[in-house]
Amino acid sequence: MERRNVRNDGTRATTDRQERWNTTNVPTFPTFLTFLTFIACSPSGDNAAVKPDWSRVPVSVELRLAQGASGPELVRREVYGQGRTVYLQPRAQISNGDIARVEALKTRIGKGVILQVWYTRSGARKIAEFTRQHIGDSLAVLINSTVVAIPVIQQPIDPGTQTSSDIGVPLEPKEANQLAAAVAKTWPARK
């Protein structure tokens, strides 16, 4: 005999048969992949109140195109400490594989850190070509999957492999010290 639950509003809630796993409610693979990508690309899953771990090793650095409005395939992200939302390209234009080394410097005002980034040969070519094609566009700087800055590309960045590019990361002094220590462990200083 099938048991039926009836809500106060007269609608049927469930039957015994419906309480078992219903395969018609299983998300399709593209839906599941989209959900998984959203969670994986989220700086803190779905809890924006979780603070990033600036002492995490290895440090990951990414540069992605960013927009102020949502669009197809763009990933919604909060800019750390700014209460601002941006929408990012799903893939990084530059990531750790394009970076030869990074050094962290203290800022003159004592807040934040400046990351000096040296690129690999292929990374230097990618950043030069990419920035040449996107002058006037916003570029998201992600550290450990957290958006920390959104500068506008003013001119092509073409440092080659011998010169660094400087990335300002606005953090509180304690956070800046943690990130600097993690950068030093991820990319030990050359001797």
C-alpha positions in Angstrom: 0.0 0.0 0.0 1.4 3.4 -1.0 1.4 6.1 1.8 0.7 9.7 0.7 1.7 12.8 2.7 -0.6 15.7 2.2 0.5 19.2 3.2 -1.7 21.7 4.9 -2.3 23.5 1.6 -3.7 20.3 0.1 -0.8 19.4 -2.2 0.8 16.0 -2.1 4.3 16.0 -0.5 5.8 12.6 -1.3 5.0 8.9 -1.7 7.0 6.0 -0.4 8.2 5.4 -3.9 9.2 9.0 -4.4 11.3 9.0 -1.2 13.8 6.7 -2.9 16.4 8.2 -5.2 14.7 9.6 -8.2 17.0 9.5 -11.2 15.0 12.2 -13.0 16.3 14.7 -10.5 19.9 13.8 -11.0 21.7 16.8 -12.7 23.0 16.2 -16.1 26.8 16.1 -16.6 27.1 19.7 -18.0 25.0 21.0 -15.1 27.1 19.1 -12.6 30.3 20.2 -14.3 29.1 23.9 -14.2 28.3 23.6 -10.5 31.7 21.9 -9.8 33.5 24.6 -11.7 31.6 27.3 -9.8 32.6 25.8 -6.5 36.2 25.1 -7.5 36.7 28.7 -8.8 35.1 30.2 -5.8 37.7 31.7 -3.4 35.9 30.2 -0.5 33.3 27.9 -1.8 29.9 29.5 -1.2 31.0 31.2 2.1 32.4 34.6 1.2 33.2 35.3 4.9 36.0 32.8 5.0 39.4 34.6 4.9 42.1 33.4 2.5 45.1 31.6 3.9 47.9 33.9 2.8 50.5 31.6 4.3 49.6 28.7 2.0 52.4 27.1 0.1 52.7 26.9 -2.9 51.4 30.3 -3.7 49.4 30.4 -6.9 49.3 33.5 -9.1 46.9 34.0 -11.9 46.0 36.9 -14.2 42.5 36.8 -15.8 40.4 39.2 -17.9 37.7 40.8 -15.7 34.5 42.6 -16.4 32.1 44.6 -14.3 29.0 42.9 -15.6 28.0 39.2 -15.9 28.1 37.4 -19.2 28.2 33.9 -20.7 30.7 31.6 -19.0 32.1 34.4 -16.8 32.8 33.5 -13.1 31.4 35.8 -10.4 34.0 36.8 -7.8 34.4 39.2 -4.9 37.4 41.5 -4.8 39.1 40.9 -1.4 38.7 43.7 1.0 36.8 45.9 -1.4 33.2 44.7 -1.3 33.2 44.8 -5.1 32.1 42.1 -7.5 33.8 41.3 -10.8 33.2 38.7 -13.5 36.2 36.7 -14.7 37.1 34.6 -17.7 37.0 31.0 -16.6 40.6 30.4 -17.6 43.7 32.2 -16.5 45.7 34.0 -19.2 48.8 33.8 -17.0 49.4 31.3 -14.2 52.3 29.7 -12.3 53.4 27.7 -15.3 54.2 31.0 -17.0 56.1 32.4 -14.1 59.8 31.8 -13.5 60.0 33.4 -10.1 58.3 35.9 -7.7 59.8 38.0 -5.0 57.8 39.9 -2.4 58.8 43.5 -1.4 57.3 45.6 1.4 55.5 48.8 0.3 56.7 52.2 1.5 53.5 52.8 3.4 53.7 49.5 5.3 50.5 48.1 4.0 50.3 45.5 1.3 53.1 43.9 -0.7 54.6 44.3 -4.1 55.1 41.0 -6.0 57.9 41.2 -8.5 57.1 38.6 -11.2 59.6 37.2 -13.7 58.1 35.3 -16.6 59.3 32.2 -18.5 60.0 32.7 -22.2 56.6 31.5 -23.1 55.0 33.4 -20.2 56.7 36.6 -21.4 55.4 36.1 -24.9 51.9 35.4 -23.6 51.7 38.5 -21.3 53.1 40.7 -24.0 50.6 39.5 -26.7 47.7 39.3 -24.3 48.1 42.8 -22.9 48.8 44.2 -26.4 45.4 42.9 -27.5 43.5 44.1 -24.4 44.6 47.6 -23.7 41.8 49.4 -21.8 40.4 46.1 -20.3 40.5 45.1 -16.7 42.9 42.4 -15.5 42.1 40.5 -12.3 45.1 39.5 -10.1 44.4 36.3 -8.2 46.6 35.1 -5.4 45.6 31.7 -4.1 42.3 31.9 -6.1 41.4 35.2 -4.3 40.9 38.3 -6.4 43.2 41.0 -4.8 43.4 43.7 -7.5 41.7 44.8 -10.8 44.1 47.1 -12.6 43.3 48.4 -16.1 45.7 47.5 -18.8 47.2 50.8 -19.9 49.9 49.6 -22.3 51.4 46.3 -23.4 53.4 44.6 -20.6 56.6 43.3 -22.3 59.2 42.6 -19.6 60.9 39.7 -21.4 62.6 37.2 -19.0 65.2 39.6 -17.5 62.9 42.3 -16.1 60.1 41.8 -13.6 56.5 43.1 -13.6 55.3 44.6 -10.3 52.0 43.6 -8.9 50.6 45.5 -6.0 48.6 43.4 -3.5 46.7 45.6 -1.0 46.7 43.6 2.3 46.9 44.4 6.0 50.5 44.2 7.4 50.0 40.7 9.0 48.5 39.3 5.8 51.3 40.9 3.7 54.0 39.3 5.9 52.3 35.9 5.6 52.1 36.2 1.8 55.7 37.4 1.6 56.9 34.4 3.6 54.8 32.0 1.5 56.2 33.5 -1.7 59.8 33.1 -0.4 59.0 29.4 0.2 57.3 28.9 -3.2 60.1 30.7 -5.1 63.3 30.5 -3.0 65.7 33.5 -3.6 68.4 32.9 -6.2 72.0 32.7 -4.9 
